[in-house]
Amino acid sequence: MKFASVERLPQDWKEILQWVADGEEVELIEREQPVARVVPARSRSEVRAPASVFDLQPLRLGPVLKPFAEDDDLLGEMLDDSRN
């Protein structure tokens, strides 16, 4: 990783961009503290968006809780458990 001063950004920007284009990460420093990081963009081959909704992975929601009887209060029981 390379480092660059925020105060020198206007003068050094082209050089910093060249470092990043070459694959280097650059941390920007202001008053001896890191404030930002400039990183190479991922190429389109690295970022693959789903081509359609059918390419999305299904969600796994887990078991569905159902009351055993009409007077069961599952939400109330869960809330009571979370308060204890």
MODELLER restraints for C-alpha pairs under 7 A, 6 or more apart:
rsr = mdl.restraints
at = mdl.atoms
rsr.add(forms.Gaussian(group=physical.xy_distance, feature=features.Distance(at['CA:1:A'], at['CA:24:A']), mean=6.15, stdev=0.5))
rsr.add(forms.Gaussian(group=physical.xy_distance, feature=features.Distance(at['CA:1:A'], at['CA:25:A']), mean=5.09, stdev=0.5))
rsr.add(forms.Gaussian(group=physical.xy_distance, feature=features.Distance(at['CA:1:A'], at['CA:26:A']), mean=5.78, stdev=0.5))
rsr.add(forms.Gaussian(group=physical.xy_distance, feature=features.Distance(at['CA:2:A'], at['CA:25:A']), mean=6.28, stdev=0.5))
rsr.add(forms.Gaussian(group=physical.xy_distance, feature=features.Distance(at['CA:2:A'], at['CA:26:A']), mean=4.71, stdev=0.5))
rsr.add(forms.Gaussian(group=physical.xy_distance, feature=features.Distance(at['CA:2:A'], at['CA:27:A']), mean=6.30, stdev=0.5))
rsr.add(forms.Gaussian(group=physical.xy_distance, feature=features.Distance(at['CA:3:A'], at['CA:26:A']), mean=5.30, stdev=0.5))
rsr.add(forms.Gaussian(group=physical.xy_distance, feature=features.Distance(at['CA:3:A'], at['CA:27:A']), mean=4.80, stdev=0.5))
rsr.add(forms.Gaussian(group=physical.xy_distance, feature=features.Distance(at['CA:3:A'], at['CA:28:A']), mean=5.93, stdev=0.5))
rsr.add(forms.Gaussian(group=physical.xy_distance, feature=features.Distance(at['CA:3:A'], at['CA:29:A']), mean=6.94, stdev=0.5))
rsr.add(forms.Gaussian(group=physical.xy_distance, feature=features.Distance(at['CA:4:A'], at['CA:26:A']), mean=6.80, stdev=0.5))
rsr.add(forms.Gaussian(group=physical.xy_distance, feature=features.Distance(at['CA:4:A'], at['CA:27:A']), mean=6.28, stdev=0.5))
rsr.add(forms.Gaussian(group=physical.xy_distance, feature=features.Distance(at['CA:4:A'], at['CA:28:A']), mean=5.00, stdev=0.5))
rsr.add(forms.Gaussian(group=physical.xy_distance, feature=features.Distance(at['CA:4:A'], at['CA:29:A']), mean=6.03, stdev=0.5))
rsr.add(forms.Gaussian(group=physical.xy_distance, feature=features.Distance(at['CA:5:A'], at['CA:28:A']), mean=5.71, stdev=0.5))
rsr.add(forms.Gaussian(group=physical.xy_distance, feature=features.Distance(at['CA:5:A'], at['CA:29:A']), mean=4.91, stdev=0.5))
rsr.add(forms.Gaussian(group=physical.xy_distance, feature=features.Distance(at['CA:5:A'], at['CA:30:A']), mean=6.14, stdev=0.5))
rsr.add(forms.Gaussian(group=physical.xy_distance, feature=features.Distance(at['CA:6:A'], at['CA:28:A']), mean=5.87, stdev=0.5))
rsr.add(forms.Gaussian(group=physical.xy_distance, feature=features.Distance(at['CA:6:A'], at['CA:29:A']), mean=5.76, stdev=0.5))
rsr.add(forms.Gaussian(group=physical.xy_distance, feature=features.Distance(at['CA:6:A'], at['CA:30:A']), mean=5.49, stdev=0.5))
rsr.add(forms.Gaussian(group=physical.xy_distance, feature=features.Distance(at['CA:20:A'], at['CA:39:A']), mean=6.17, stdev=0.5))
rsr.add(forms.Gaussian(group=physical.xy_distance, feature=features.Distance(at['CA:20:A'], at['CA:40:A']), mean=5.31, stdev=0.5))
rsr.add(forms.Gaussian(group=physical.xy_distance, feature=features.Distance(at['CA:21:A'], at['CA:40:A']), mean=6.34, stdev=0.5))
rsr.add(forms.Gaussian(group=physical.xy_distance, feature=features.Distance(at['CA:23:A'], at['CA:40:A']), mean=5.78, stdev=0.5))
rsr.add(forms.Gaussian(group=physical.xy_distance, feature=features.Distance(at['CA:24:A'], at['CA:39:A']), mean=6.97, stdev=0.5))
rsr.add(forms.Gaussian(group=physical.xy_distance, feature=features.Distance(at['CA:24:A'], at['CA:40:A']), mean=6.95, stdev=0.5))
rsr.add(forms.Gaussian(group=physical.xy_distance, feature=features.Distance(at['CA:25:A'], at['CA:37:A']), mean=6.99, stdev=0.5))
rsr.add(forms.Gaussian(group=physical.xy_distance, feature=features.Distance(at['CA:25:A'], at['CA:38:A']), mean=5.87, stdev=0.5))
rsr.add(forms.Gaussian(group=physical.xy_distance, feature=features.Distance(at['CA:25:A'], at['CA:39:A']), mean=4.68, stdev=0.5))
rsr.add(forms.Gaussian(group=physical.xy_distance, feature=features.Distance(at['CA:25:A'], at['CA:40:A']), mean=6.73, stdev=0.5))
rsr.add(forms.Gaussian(group=physical.xy_distance, feature=features.Distance(at['CA:26:A'], at['CA:37:A']), mean=5.63, stdev=0.5))
rsr.add(forms.Gaussian(group=physical.xy_distance, feature=features.Distance(at['CA:26:A'], at['CA:38:A']), mean=5.13, stdev=0.5))
rsr.add(forms.Gaussian(group=physical.xy_distance, feature=features.Distance(at['CA:26:A'], at['CA:39:A']), mean=6.51, stdev=0.5))
rsr.add(forms.Gaussian(group=physical.xy_distance, feature=features.Distance(at['CA:27:A'], at['CA:34:A']), mean=6.53, stdev=0.5))
rsr.add(forms.Gaussian(group=physical.xy_distance, feature=features.Distance(at['CA:27:A'], at['CA:36:A']), mean=5.89, stdev=0.5))
rsr.add(forms.Gaussian(group=physical.xy_distance, feature=features.Distance(at['CA:27:A'], at['CA:37:A']), mean=4.33, stdev=0.5))
rsr.add(forms.Gaussian(group=physical.xy_distance, feature=features.Distance(at['CA:27:A'], at['CA:38:A']), mean=6.32, stdev=0.5))
rsr.add(forms.Gaussian(group=physical.xy_distance, feature=features.Distance(at['CA:28:A'], at['CA:34:A']), mean=5.76, stdev=0.5))
rsr.add(forms.Gaussian(group=physical.xy_distance, feature=features.Distance(at['CA:28:A'], at['CA:35:A']), mean=5.81, stdev=0.5))
rsr.add(forms.Gaussian(group=physical.xy_distance, feature=features.Distance(at['CA:28:A'], at['CA:36:A']), mean=5.15, stdev=0.5))
rsr.add(forms.Gaussian(group=physical.xy_distance, feature=features.Distance(at['CA:28:A'], at['CA:37:A']), mean=5.86, stdev=0.5))
rsr.add(forms.Gaussian(group=physical.xy_distance, feature=features.Distance(at['CA:29:A'], at['CA:35:A']), mean=5.79, stdev=0.5))
rsr.add(forms.Gaussian(group=physical.xy_distance, feature=features.Distance(at['CA:50:A'], at['CA:56:A']), mean=6.49, stdev=0.5))
rsr.add(forms.Gaussian(group=physical.xy_distance, feature=features.Distance(at['CA:67:A'], at['CA:74:A']), mean=6.57, stdev=0.5))
